[in-house]
Amino acid sequence: MNKYLLNGKLTAKPGHQEALAAILLQASELVATAKGCRLYVIGQNPDDPHSVYITEIWDSKADHDQSLKVEGVRELISQAMPLLDGPPAKGQELELLGGAGI
Amino acid sequence: MNKYLLNGKLTAKPGHQEALAAILLQASELVATAKGCRLYVIGQNPDDPHSVYITEIWDSKADHDQSLKVEGVRELISQAMPLLDGPPAKGQELELLGGAGI
């Protein structure tokens, strides 16, 4: 299978978590149409209420990297940056061996 | 949406990572048919070669919990336990807000 999974987390300045989540949900609609996108979901964690979590699965890391250039995605990144409480942490990258649902 | 995402990790005793991954891939075939299972994928991380990673999405946490009782799954858990290098760590639970691909 050898697909690419990325677990990311973005932490918002206090009071901006909902706005950040809304931007990422918009981004998910755009990247859903990008080549090689299998999953792009946005989550939250009651234990960490300022953060928004992103779990992505792509056919390859190259497809993921290319998605950052999709029209509209750069604009959404620009909107999200001022809401962040510091630079984004590097995500956790996994190589998928197989499974169900994608 | 309010689906349930679980990121889990199991660490094998040295030399048993492949066997552990094979058991989890078998488990994925069983749980794929369980009620509410949307995603169940098995991954690895080159930086952590003794571990196997599991990312699951379910319609609800209750559906996830119920899946541990699926016929065959308990047997696979029993096969996996002796391969583990210590008890499984608690996974990261997220509440999904939305996104694409499920």
Backbone of each chain as ProteinMPNN parsed JSONL, in Angstrom:
{"seq_chain_A": "MNKYLLNGKLTAKPGHQEALAAILLQASELVATAKGCRLYVIGQNPDDPHSVYITEIWDSKADHDQSLKVEGVRELISQAMPLLDGPPAKGQELELLGGAGI", "coords_chain_A": {"N_chain_A": [[0.845, -1.192, 0.0], [1.696, 1.411, 1.06], [0.916, 4.106, 1.452], [0.733, 7.545, 2.568], [0.549, 8.913, 5.719], [-0.361, 11.666, 7.7], [-0.278, 13.156, 10.799], [-1.263, 16.067, 12.15], [-1.106, 19.06, 14.187], [-2.496, 22.107, 15.156], [-2.18, 24.936, 17.149], [-4.25, 27.35, 18.489], [-4.327, 30.88, 19.231], [-5.696, 31.956, 22.376], [-9.242, 31.812, 22.34], [-9.527, 31.653, 19.609], [-9.861, 29.154, 18.512], [-12.161, 28.07, 17.312], [-12.458, 29.603, 15.002], [-10.12, 28.942, 13.674], [-10.55, 26.209, 13.252], [-12.708, 26.387, 11.492], [-11.512, 27.501, 9.235], [-9.804, 25.412, 8.524], [-11.643, 23.439, 7.921], [-12.748, 24.54, 5.644], [-10.458, 24.373, 4.052], [-10.283, 21.631, 3.812], [-12.288, 21.033, 2.023], [-11.268, 22.022, -0.334], [-8.814, 20.587, -0.664], [-9.733, 18.04, -0.846], [-10.24, 17.512, -3.454], [-7.811, 17.339, -4.593], [-5.091, 15.718, -6.289], [-4.523, 12.403, -5.317], [-5.463, 12.586, -2.711], [-6.746, 10.971, 0.039], [-7.818, 11.086, 2.558], [-8.828, 13.662, 4.739], [-9.242, 14.997, 7.546], [-10.652, 16.927, 10.213], [-10.183, 17.531, 13.597], [-10.93, 17.745, 17.154], [-9.82, 17.993, 20.586], [-10.942, 17.376, 23.711], [-9.251, 17.648, 25.879], [-7.437, 19.516, 25.155], [-8.209, 22.271, 24.41], [-7.517, 24.471, 22.852], [-6.46, 23.664, 20.505], [-6.406, 22.397, 17.105], [-6.788, 19.48, 15.248], [-5.394, 17.645, 12.567], [-5.809, 15.009, 10.375], [-4.402, 13.322, 7.771], [-4.461, 11.387, 4.778], [-2.589, 10.356, 2.048], [-1.836, 9.369, -1.33], [0.855, 9.569, -1.711], [3.757, 11.165, -0.248], [4.619, 13.159, -1.91], [2.279, 13.897, -3.265], [0.902, 15.035, -1.118], [2.609, 17.236, -0.539], [2.357, 18.675, -2.87], [-0.259, 19.501, -2.647], [-0.278, 21.719, -1.072], [-0.027, 23.742, -2.762], [-2.391, 24.057, -4.052], [-4.952, 25.991, -5.569], [-6.337, 28.53, -3.628], [-5.764, 27.238, -1.25], [-3.384, 28.282, -0.306], [-4.228, 30.858, 0.32], [-5.97, 30.33, 2.418], [-4.179, 29.31, 4.273], [-2.775, 31.648, 4.763], [-4.76, 33.094, 6.036], [-5.032, 31.604, 8.319], [-2.61, 31.712, 9.688], [-2.204, 34.097, 11.365], [-3.809, 33.427, 13.489], [-2.574, 31.539, 14.935], [-0.873, 30.235, 17.782], [2.04, 30.565, 17.847], [4.596, 28.974, 15.774], [3.627, 26.276, 13.536], [3.888, 22.947, 14.775], [6.017, 20.27, 13.715], [4.445, 17.637, 11.954], [3.384, 14.225, 12.663], [4.611, 11.685, 10.73], [3.58, 8.845, 8.953], [4.083, 5.667, 7.376], [1.86, 3.897, 5.562], [0.854, 0.522, 5.903], [-1.333, -0.947, 5.276], [-4.835, -1.837, 5.544], [-8.248, -0.861, 6.265], [-10.863, 1.022, 4.695], [-9.926, 3.094, 3.121]], "CA_chain_A": [[0.0, 0.0, 0.0], [2.686, 2.501, 1.108], [0.384, 5.458, 1.437], [1.38, 8.491, 3.484], [-0.381, 9.475, 6.714], [0.207, 12.783, 8.45], [-1.031, 13.672, 11.94], [-0.796, 17.406, 12.477], [-1.836, 19.793, 15.226], [-2.275, 23.556, 15.168], [-2.707, 25.516, 18.379], [-4.712, 28.722, 18.269], [-4.35, 31.825, 20.344], [-6.959, 31.792, 23.132], [-10.437, 32.396, 21.745], [-9.541, 31.543, 18.148], [-9.868, 27.761, 18.066], [-13.295, 27.807, 16.396], [-12.168, 30.239, 13.71], [-9.083, 28.123, 13.033], [-11.194, 24.974, 12.774], [-13.548, 26.721, 10.335], [-10.609, 27.662, 8.084], [-9.315, 24.092, 8.118], [-12.753, 22.73, 7.268], [-12.77, 25.065, 4.264], [-9.313, 23.798, 3.337], [-10.548, 20.215, 3.513], [-13.12, 20.956, 0.814], [-10.388, 22.247, -1.486], [-7.803, 19.547, -0.876], [-10.41, 16.775, -1.162], [-10.222, 17.324, -4.909], [-6.417, 17.289, -5.058], [-4.599, 14.399, -6.698], [-3.937, 11.532, -4.302], [-5.998, 12.799, -1.353], [-7.657, 9.906, 0.459], [-8.475, 11.463, 3.818], [-8.387, 14.951, 5.292], [-10.271, 15.252, 8.56], [-10.345, 17.942, 11.213], [-10.709, 17.091, 14.886], [-10.553, 18.474, 18.362], [-9.519, 17.152, 21.737], [-11.439, 18.096, 24.887], [-8.148, 17.899, 26.825], [-6.522, 20.499, 24.563], [-9.276, 22.995, 23.705], [-7.034, 25.528, 21.96], [-5.83, 23.076, 19.318], [-7.165, 21.727, 16.05], [-6.009, 18.334, 14.788], [-5.624, 17.296, 11.162], [-5.289, 13.698, 9.987], [-4.436, 13.262, 6.313], [-3.866, 10.241, 4.08], [-2.307, 10.661, 0.639], [-1.179, 8.284, -2.065], [2.304, 9.734, -1.536], [4.151, 12.439, 0.365], [4.694, 14.154, -2.988], [0.928, 14.421, -3.477], [0.634, 15.96, -0.013], [3.381, 18.477, -0.691], [1.768, 19.399, -4.0], [-1.574, 20.045, -2.26], [-0.103, 23.033, -0.439], [-0.049, 24.732, -3.845], [-3.729, 24.113, -4.654], [-5.51, 27.345, -5.545], [-7.204, 28.761, -2.483], [-5.185, 26.695, -0.022], [-2.408, 29.269, 0.194], [-4.983, 31.967, 0.941], [-6.483, 29.873, 3.713], [-3.022, 29.259, 5.172], [-2.507, 33.037, 5.154], [-5.78, 33.497, 7.021], [-4.869, 30.841, 9.564], [-1.336, 31.997, 10.382], [-2.288, 35.046, 12.488], [-4.59, 32.856, 14.601], [-1.788, 30.498, 15.608], [-0.099, 30.585, 18.972], [3.388, 30.07, 17.558], [4.712, 28.252, 14.502], [3.093, 24.917, 13.582], [4.842, 21.874, 15.064], [6.123, 19.261, 12.659], [3.494, 16.56, 12.181], [3.867, 12.841, 12.718], [4.46, 11.05, 9.417], [3.589, 7.385, 8.969], [3.984, 4.939, 6.111], [0.793, 2.917, 5.788], [1.087, -0.843, 5.444], [-2.586, -1.503, 4.796], [-5.979, -1.592, 6.409], [-9.57, -0.769, 5.672], [-11.568, 2.295, 4.741], [-9.41, 4.093, 2.181]], "C_chain_A": [[0.883, 1.247, 0.0], [2.097, 3.888, 0.908], [1.025, 6.261, 2.58], [0.325, 9.063, 4.426], [0.336, 10.574, 7.489], [-0.762, 13.196, 9.554], [-0.455, 15.033, 12.313], [-1.648, 18.036, 13.563], [-1.481, 21.262, 15.112], [-2.92, 24.106, 16.434], [-3.017, 26.989, 18.147], [-4.435, 29.591, 19.489], [-5.689, 31.672, 21.075], [-8.122, 32.503, 22.443], [-10.539, 32.233, 20.238], [-9.612, 30.105, 17.634], [-10.998, 27.503, 17.055], [-13.046, 28.403, 15.013], [-11.115, 29.431, 12.945], [-9.686, 26.834, 12.47], [-12.026, 25.245, 11.526], [-12.689, 26.882, 9.074], [-10.136, 26.29, 7.593], [-10.414, 23.252, 7.474], [-12.938, 23.235, 5.836], [-11.641, 24.455, 3.437], [-9.598, 22.353, 2.945], [-11.389, 20.071, 2.257], [-12.271, 21.144, -0.446], [-9.461, 21.053, -1.725], [-8.448, 18.191, -1.182], [-10.338, 16.469, -2.653], [-8.794, 17.194, -5.451], [-6.023, 15.849, -5.378], [-4.049, 13.637, -5.493], [-4.465, 11.717, -2.897], [-7.005, 11.71, -1.011], [-8.43, 10.267, 1.72], [-7.924, 12.81, 4.243], [-9.457, 15.356, 6.293], [-9.721, 16.162, 9.654], [-10.983, 17.505, 12.53], [-10.312, 18.02, 16.011], [-10.45, 17.504, 19.517], [-9.965, 17.916, 22.984], [-10.331, 18.426, 25.899], [-7.222, 19.021, 26.349], [-7.37, 21.465, 23.734], [-8.799, 24.13, 22.809], [-6.507, 24.98, 20.638], [-6.84, 22.478, 18.353], [-6.245, 20.662, 15.464], [-6.393, 17.995, 13.351], [-5.016, 15.923, 10.914], [-5.496, 13.559, 8.483], [-3.862, 11.938, 5.833], [-3.778, 10.588, 2.596], [-1.678, 9.439, -0.019], [0.333, 8.361, -1.902], [2.566, 11.059, -0.828], [4.219, 13.537, -0.698], [3.313, 14.75, -3.267], [0.553, 15.395, -2.354], [1.33, 17.295, -0.236], [2.789, 19.344, -1.803], [0.462, 20.096, -3.591], [-1.448, 21.424, -1.627], [-0.11, 24.154, -1.481], [-1.421, 24.843, -4.513], [-4.295, 25.528, -4.503], [-6.488, 27.491, -4.374], [-6.577, 28.297, -1.187], [-4.171, 27.676, 0.57], [-3.111, 30.435, 0.889], [-5.494, 31.571, 2.319], [-5.347, 29.762, 4.729], [-2.7, 30.668, 5.666], [-3.507, 33.539, 6.195], [-5.545, 32.829, 8.374], [-3.651, 31.308, 10.361], [-1.479, 32.987, 11.541], [-3.064, 34.509, 13.695], [-3.76, 31.901, 15.446], [-0.981, 31.058, 16.77], [1.314, 30.019, 18.8], [3.411, 29.294, 16.265], [4.167, 26.825, 14.634], [4.201, 23.919, 13.917], [4.891, 20.924, 13.871], [5.152, 18.123, 12.975], [4.173, 15.203, 12.279], [3.565, 12.169, 11.377], [4.535, 9.536, 9.558], [3.52, 6.851, 7.544], [2.948, 3.841, 6.323], [1.138, 1.57, 5.153], [-0.179, -1.458, 4.867], [-3.699, -1.17, 5.761], [-7.235, -1.394, 5.605], [-10.078, 0.658, 5.705], [-11.01, 3.381, 3.846], [-9.242, 3.467, 0.806]], "O_chain_A": [[0.835, 2.046, -0.935], [2.71, 4.743, 0.268], [1.746, 5.726, 3.422], [-0.673, 9.631, 3.98], [1.493, 10.424, 7.881], [-1.914, 13.54, 9.289], [0.695, 15.137, 12.739], [-2.769, 17.6, 13.824], [-0.31, 21.621, 14.988], [-4.064, 23.781, 16.752], [-2.179, 27.761, 17.682], [-4.325, 29.106, 20.615], [-6.694, 31.304, 20.467], [-7.996, 33.651, 22.017], [-11.54, 32.634, 19.643], [-9.438, 29.87, 16.438], [-10.801, 26.8, 16.064], [-13.373, 27.8, 13.991], [-11.209, 29.26, 11.729], [-9.37, 26.424, 11.353], [-12.05, 24.429, 10.605], [-13.081, 26.457, 7.987], [-10.076, 26.042, 6.388], [-10.143, 22.447, 6.584], [-13.244, 22.461, 4.929], [-11.833, 24.071, 2.283], [-9.199, 21.905, 1.87], [-11.233, 19.107, 1.507], [-12.514, 20.519, -1.478], [-9.339, 20.569, -2.851], [-7.79, 17.296, -1.713], [-10.372, 15.308, -3.061], [-8.603, 16.962, -6.645], [-6.556, 14.897, -4.808], [-3.219, 14.153, -4.744], [-3.973, 11.075, -1.969], [-8.009, 11.551, -1.705], [-9.555, 9.81, 1.924], [-6.727, 13.075, 4.13], [-10.456, 15.979, 5.933], [-8.531, 16.17, 9.969], [-12.162, 17.155, 12.578], [-9.497, 18.93, 15.858], [-10.916, 16.366, 19.453], [-9.428, 18.983, 23.281], [-10.459, 19.37, 26.679], [-6.316, 19.424, 27.079], [-7.271, 21.485, 22.507], [-9.602, 24.701, 22.071], [-6.147, 25.75, 19.748], [-7.954, 22.11, 18.723], [-5.067, 20.916, 15.216], [-7.564, 18.052, 12.974], [-3.842, 15.697, 11.209], [-6.617, 13.663, 7.985], [-2.899, 11.426, 6.403], [-4.741, 11.044, 1.98], [-1.074, 8.594, 0.642], [1.017, 7.339, -1.948], [1.719, 11.951, -0.809], [3.917, 14.699, -0.423], [3.183, 15.955, -3.481], [-0.038, 16.445, -2.604], [0.71, 18.354, -0.133], [2.726, 20.568, -1.695], [0.123, 21.152, -4.125], [-2.397, 22.208, -1.642], [-0.187, 25.336, -1.149], [-1.595, 25.636, -5.439], [-4.142, 26.171, -3.465], [-7.363, 26.648, -4.179], [-6.82, 28.886, -0.134], [-4.11, 27.872, 1.783], [-2.646, 30.932, 1.915], [-5.46, 32.361, 3.262], [-5.526, 30.081, 5.904], [-2.39, 30.864, 6.841], [-3.163, 34.295, 7.103], [-5.819, 33.405, 9.427], [-3.677, 31.293, 11.592], [-0.923, 32.741, 12.611], [-2.984, 35.067, 14.789], [-4.175, 31.499, 16.532], [-0.486, 32.184, 16.738], [1.723, 29.108, 19.521], [2.357, 28.985, 15.709], [4.234, 26.231, 15.71], [5.316, 24.028, 13.408], [3.925, 20.798, 13.119], [5.046, 17.693, 14.124], [5.367, 15.058, 12.016], [2.413, 12.097, 10.949], [5.441, 9.008, 10.202], [2.979, 7.488, 6.641], [3.134, 2.959, 7.162], [1.64, 1.495, 4.031], [-0.109, -2.385, 4.061], [-3.547, -0.347, 6.665], [-7.29, -1.715, 4.418], [-9.769, 1.417, 6.624], [-11.555, 4.484, 3.806], [-8.818, 4.142, -0.132]]}, "seq_chain_B": "MNKYLLNGKLTAKPGHQEALAAILLQASELVATAKGCRLYVIGQNPDDPHSVYITEIWDSKADHDQSLKVEGVRELISQAMPLLDGPPAKGQELELLGGAGI", "coords_chain_B": {"N_chain_B": [[-20.645, 16.331, 12.45], [-19.043, 14.696, 14.283], [-17.649, 12.252, 14.603], [-15.495, 9.594, 15.804], [-12.096, 9.507, 16.37], [-9.215, 7.545, 16.719], [-5.887, 7.421, 17.582], [-3.504, 5.069, 17.854], [-0.709, 3.258, 19.277], [1.443, 0.516, 19.201], [4.131, -1.119, 20.699], [6.558, -3.395, 19.781], [8.387, -6.209, 21.066], [11.919, -6.427, 20.455], [12.569, -7.438, 17.118], [10.045, -8.399, 16.577], [8.309, -6.748, 15.247], [7.319, -6.964, 12.616], [5.735, -9.259, 12.736], [3.816, -8.428, 14.549], [2.64, -6.333, 13.103], [1.516, -7.821, 11.037], [-0.475, -9.253, 12.362], [-2.15, -7.157, 13.122], [-2.957, -6.243, 10.644], [-4.492, -8.404, 9.844], [-6.48, -8.119, 11.779], [-7.611, -5.752, 10.905], [-9.044, -6.534, 8.694], [-11.125, -7.944, 9.815], [-12.383, -6.035, 11.535], [-13.175, -4.174, 9.721], [-15.663, -4.835, 8.853], [-17.258, -4.321, 10.954], [-19.9, -2.664, 12.743], [-20.163, 0.762, 12.123], [-17.502, 1.269, 11.513], [-15.21, 3.291, 9.944], [-12.622, 3.777, 9.194], [-9.584, 2.016, 9.383], [-6.48, 1.754, 9.715], [-3.094, 0.609, 9.336], [0.126, 1.49, 10.256], [3.643, 2.381, 9.923], [6.658, 3.786, 11.324], [9.586, 5.111, 10.296], [11.336, 6.226, 12.121], [10.888, 4.907, 14.435], [11.238, 1.977, 14.69], [10.35, -0.298, 16.035], [7.701, -0.132, 16.517], [4.142, -0.257, 15.832], [1.575, 1.473, 14.249], [-1.768, 2.521, 14.656], [-4.558, 3.879, 13.12], [-7.782, 4.839, 13.592], [-11.162, 5.405, 12.578], [-14.402, 5.885, 13.714], [-18.009, 5.737, 13.797], [-18.841, 6.289, 16.334], [-17.578, 6.346, 19.717], [-18.658, 4.271, 21.128], [-19.184, 2.378, 19.143], [-16.565, 1.743, 18.435], [-15.679, 0.577, 20.88], [-17.307, -1.621, 20.989], [-16.316, -3.083, 18.895], [-14.146, -4.448, 19.814], [-15.113, -6.752, 20.679], [-15.724, -8.264, 18.507], [-15.984, -11.327, 16.733], [-13.105, -13.278, 16.553], [-11.431, -11.076, 16.765], [-10.706, -10.869, 19.439], [-9.142, -13.16, 19.66], [-7.004, -12.485, 18.009], [-5.993, -10.337, 19.431], [-5.084, -11.736, 21.644], [-3.028, -13.164, 20.451], [-1.333, -11.104, 19.814], [-0.534, -9.938, 22.215], [1.707, -11.26, 23.607], [3.778, -10.412, 22.043], [4.259, -7.833, 22.604], [6.127, -5.092, 23.913], [5.695, -4.432, 26.743], [2.745, -2.995, 28.352], [0.009, -1.779, 26.273], [0.037, 1.665, 25.373], [-2.224, 4.298, 26.266], [-4.353, 5.437, 23.702], [-4.578, 8.339, 21.511], [-7.427, 10.237, 21.564], [-9.754, 11.718, 19.418], [-12.324, 14.072, 18.581], [-14.117, 14.233, 15.724], [-14.665, 16.979, 13.564], [-15.262, 17.341, 10.945], [-14.579, 17.115, 7.398], [-12.914, 15.454, 4.658], [-13.23, 12.392, 2.807], [-14.22, 10.311, 4.33]], "CA_chain_B": [[-20.101, 15.016, 12.106], [-18.852, 14.078, 15.605], [-17.13, 10.89, 14.617], [-14.479, 9.315, 16.821], [-10.809, 9.09, 15.8], [-8.278, 7.036, 17.719], [-4.514, 7.154, 17.165], [-2.878, 4.17, 18.813], [0.641, 2.779, 18.95], [1.872, -0.672, 19.943], [5.563, -1.333, 20.517], [6.886, -4.824, 19.838], [9.718, -6.632, 21.485], [12.819, -6.406, 19.288], [12.446, -8.555, 16.178], [8.653, -8.854, 16.407], [7.453, -5.695, 14.688], [6.62, -7.435, 11.412], [4.68, -10.2, 13.143], [2.751, -7.62, 15.158], [1.938, -5.635, 12.013], [0.713, -8.808, 10.298], [-1.673, -9.531, 13.176], [-3.042, -5.995, 13.059], [-3.562, -6.222, 9.306], [-5.589, -9.384, 9.917], [-7.557, -7.515, 12.579], [-8.284, -4.713, 10.113], [-10.027, -7.179, 7.804], [-12.296, -8.286, 10.631], [-13.119, -4.885, 12.053], [-13.73, -3.406, 8.597], [-17.072, -5.199, 8.687], [-17.991, -3.999, 12.183], [-20.794, -1.51, 12.674], [-19.625, 2.088, 12.412], [-16.077, 1.411, 11.201], [-14.983, 4.093, 8.745], [-11.203, 3.71, 8.82], [-8.747, 1.232, 10.318], [-5.248, 1.579, 8.94], [-1.91, 0.189, 10.075], [1.29, 2.18, 9.716], [4.916, 2.309, 10.639], [7.402, 5.039, 11.374], [11.006, 4.759, 10.189], [12.062, 6.705, 13.306], [10.464, 4.126, 15.607], [11.035, 0.745, 13.915], [9.764, -1.403, 16.8], [6.289, 0.142, 16.791], [3.113, -0.313, 14.807], [0.625, 2.553, 14.514], [-3.133, 2.233, 14.203], [-5.444, 5.046, 13.08], [-9.154, 4.338, 13.421], [-12.29, 6.334, 12.659], [-15.663, 5.195, 13.983], [-19.163, 6.625, 13.948], [-18.923, 6.659, 17.747], [-16.688, 5.594, 20.603], [-19.35, 3.026, 21.486], [-18.942, 1.415, 18.055], [-15.189, 1.267, 18.619], [-15.573, -0.315, 22.038], [-17.999, -2.859, 20.631], [-15.513, -3.83, 17.91], [-13.181, -5.309, 20.518], [-15.801, -8.026, 20.948], [-15.984, -8.962, 17.244], [-15.422, -12.676, 16.717], [-11.797, -13.323, 15.917], [-10.589, -9.958, 17.199], [-10.134, -11.234, 20.745], [-8.065, -14.137, 19.418], [-5.847, -11.764, 17.466], [-5.413, -9.589, 20.56], [-4.339, -12.719, 22.448], [-1.782, -13.473, 19.735], [-0.459, -9.929, 19.787], [-0.066, -9.518, 23.547], [3.066, -11.698, 23.968], [4.781, -9.742, 21.191], [4.385, -6.422, 22.992], [7.178, -4.707, 24.85], [4.986, -3.669, 27.776], [1.311, -2.8, 28.089], [-0.269, -0.739, 25.272], [-0.231, 3.02, 25.876], [-3.543, 4.813, 25.906], [-4.3, 6.158, 22.437], [-5.065, 9.73, 21.454], [-8.807, 10.253, 21.089], [-10.203, 13.004, 18.885], [-13.701, 14.206, 18.113], [-14.003, 14.832, 14.39], [-15.583, 18.071, 13.24], [-15.628, 17.255, 9.536], [-13.471, 16.863, 6.5], [-13.162, 14.729, 3.424], [-12.638, 11.072, 2.632], [-14.887, 9.261, 5.101]], "C_chain_B": [[-19.895, 14.201, 13.394], [-18.474, 12.612, 15.56], [-15.957, 10.808, 15.586], [-13.213, 8.826, 16.127], [-9.897, 8.65, 16.93], [-6.931, 6.775, 17.053], [-3.854, 6.293, 18.231], [-1.495, 3.752, 18.335], [0.927, 1.564, 19.815], [3.355, -0.886, 19.649], [5.881, -2.802, 20.76], [8.24, -5.04, 20.51], [10.621, -6.653, 20.244], [12.661, -7.652, 18.417], [11.02, -8.99, 15.901], [7.739, -7.808, 15.767], [6.675, -6.198, 13.476], [5.48, -8.385, 11.755], [3.504, -9.445, 13.755], [1.945, -6.894, 14.075], [1.038, -6.607, 11.247], [-0.571, -9.142, 11.049], [-2.661, -8.372, 13.072], [-3.683, -5.855, 11.677], [-4.685, -7.255, 9.211], [-6.781, -8.799, 10.668], [-8.327, -6.486, 11.756], [-9.32, -5.317, 9.186], [-11.302, -7.546, 8.565], [-13.084, -7.035, 11.024], [-13.699, -4.023, 10.936], [-15.221, -3.671, 8.43], [-17.905, -4.832, 9.92], [-18.821, -2.737, 11.992], [-20.03, -0.217, 12.993], [-18.159, 2.277, 12.107], [-15.901, 2.166, 9.894], [-13.544, 3.998, 8.258], [-10.485, 2.87, 9.866], [-7.479, 0.911, 9.544], [-4.05, 1.373, 9.866], [-0.7, 0.866, 9.427], [2.545, 1.917, 10.513], [5.65, 3.625, 10.462], [8.89, 4.691, 11.344], [11.826, 5.199, 11.415], [11.789, 5.858, 14.54], [10.183, 2.699, 15.113], [10.463, -0.431, 14.705], [8.255, -1.243, 16.979], [5.407, -0.012, 15.557], [2.04, 0.694, 15.213], [-0.729, 2.2, 13.922], [-3.929, 3.533, 14.238], [-6.831, 4.545, 12.717], [-10.133, 5.503, 13.426], [-13.573, 5.51, 12.749], [-16.794, 6.217, 14.065], [-19.308, 7.098, 15.387], [-17.896, 5.854, 18.531], [-17.332, 4.257, 20.993], [-19.136, 1.962, 20.404], [-17.513, 0.867, 18.148], [-15.114, 0.229, 19.738], [-16.205, -1.676, 21.717], [-17.141, -3.732, 19.708], [-14.523, -4.763, 18.584], [-13.791, -6.669, 20.838], [-16.098, -8.805, 19.666], [-15.285, -10.324, 17.256], [-14.094, -12.687, 15.965], [-10.862, -12.228, 16.409], [-9.933, -10.275, 18.545], [-8.98, -12.225, 20.58], [-6.807, -13.445, 18.911], [-5.177, -10.927, 18.56], [-4.574, -10.539, 21.416], [-3.017, -13.093, 21.783], [-0.785, -12.314, 19.804], [0.183, -9.649, 21.148], [1.354, -9.993, 23.877], [4.166, -11.033, 23.141], [5.089, -8.323, 21.669], [5.476, -6.22, 24.039], [6.551, -3.825, 25.929], [3.535, -3.467, 27.412], [1.092, -1.683, 27.072], [-0.51, 0.606, 25.951], [-1.648, 3.422, 25.476], [-3.415, 5.624, 24.614], [-4.771, 7.596, 22.58], [-6.455, 9.725, 20.831], [-9.174, 11.653, 20.609], [-11.682, 12.917, 18.508], [-13.64, 14.908, 16.761], [-15.091, 15.874, 14.157], [-16.055, 18.0, 11.794], [-14.398, 16.975, 8.707], [-13.899, 15.99, 5.349], [-12.572, 13.33, 3.482], [-13.236, 9.975, 3.489], [-16.396, 9.389, 4.929]], "O_chain_B": [[-20.503, 13.145, 13.568], [-18.928, 11.822, 16.387], [-15.492, 11.818, 16.114], [-13.249, 7.847, 15.383], [-9.817, 9.304, 17.971], [-6.837, 6.014, 16.09], [-3.667, 6.727, 19.368], [-1.157, 3.873, 17.158], [0.682, 1.581, 21.021], [3.781, -0.84, 18.495], [5.528, -3.374, 21.791], [9.107, -4.166, 20.512], [10.15, -6.87, 19.128], [12.625, -8.775, 18.921], [10.8, -9.868, 15.066], [6.52, -7.977, 15.755], [5.493, -5.886, 13.328], [4.406, -8.332, 11.157], [2.344, -9.778, 13.512], [0.717, -6.85, 14.132], [-0.074, -6.252, 10.856], [-1.631, -9.295, 10.441], [-3.867, -8.586, 12.948], [-4.82, -5.399, 11.56], [-5.708, -7.009, 8.573], [-7.932, -8.957, 10.26], [-9.544, -6.36, 11.889], [-10.352, -4.703, 8.915], [-12.407, -7.469, 8.028], [-14.303, -6.987, 10.864], [-14.61, -3.23, 11.172], [-15.955, -2.823, 7.922], [-19.123, -5.014, 9.923], [-18.488, -1.865, 11.19], [-19.342, -0.126, 14.009], [-17.605, 3.336, 12.405], [-16.389, 1.73, 8.852], [-13.274, 4.122, 7.063], [-10.736, 2.989, 11.065], [-7.414, -0.077, 8.813], [-3.996, 1.875, 10.989], [-0.527, 0.82, 8.209], [2.528, 1.33, 11.595], [5.331, 4.446, 9.602], [9.396, 4.048, 12.264], [12.873, 4.622, 11.71], [12.403, 6.075, 15.585], [9.034, 2.257, 15.114], [10.123, -1.458, 14.116], [7.602, -2.127, 17.535], [5.859, 0.089, 14.417], [1.645, 0.759, 16.377], [-0.82, 1.649, 12.824], [-3.971, 4.212, 15.265], [-7.032, 3.914, 11.679], [-9.966, 6.466, 14.176], [-13.796, 4.579, 11.976], [-16.575, 7.392, 14.358], [-19.834, 8.182, 15.637], [-17.411, 4.82, 18.071], [-16.645, 3.25, 21.164], [-18.933, 0.788, 20.714], [-17.287, -0.328, 17.962], [-14.558, -0.855, 19.561], [-15.704, -2.727, 22.119], [-17.229, -4.96, 19.739], [-14.103, -5.758, 17.993], [-13.091, -7.61, 21.214], [-16.667, -9.895, 19.73], [-14.153, -10.456, 17.723], [-13.995, -12.156, 14.859], [-9.648, -12.419, 16.464], [-8.756, -9.984, 18.759], [-7.969, -12.137, 21.277], [-5.693, -13.77, 19.322], [-3.952, -10.82, 18.609], [-3.482, -10.183, 21.859], [-2.012, -13.313, 22.459], [0.429, -12.514, 19.846], [1.317, -9.175, 21.215], [2.146, -9.2, 24.385], [5.342, -11.088, 23.501], [6.042, -7.692, 21.213], [5.704, -7.057, 24.912], [6.838, -2.632, 26.018], [3.134, -3.739, 26.28], [1.885, -0.744, 27.003], [-1.18, 0.678, 26.982], [-2.19, 2.944, 24.479], [-2.476, 6.404, 24.456], [-5.287, 8.007, 23.619], [-6.637, 9.262, 19.704], [-8.937, 12.644, 21.301], [-12.205, 11.856, 18.17], [-13.168, 16.041, 16.664], [-16.258, 15.681, 14.499], [-17.113, 18.527, 11.452], [-13.33, 16.646, 9.223], [-15.089, 15.806, 5.093], [-11.545, 13.104, 4.122], [-12.813, 8.822, 3.397], [-17.151, 8.6, 5.496]]}, "name": "protein", "num_of_chains": 2, "seq": "MNKYLLNGKLTAKPGHQEALAAILLQASELVATAKGCRLYVIGQNPDDPHSVYITEIWDSKADHDQSLKVEGVRELISQAMPLLDGPPAKGQELELLGGAGIMNKYLLNGKLTAKPGHQEALAAILLQASELVATAKGCRLYVIGQNPDDPHSVYITEIWDSKADHDQSLKVEGVRELISQAMPLLDGPPAKGQELELLGGAGI"}
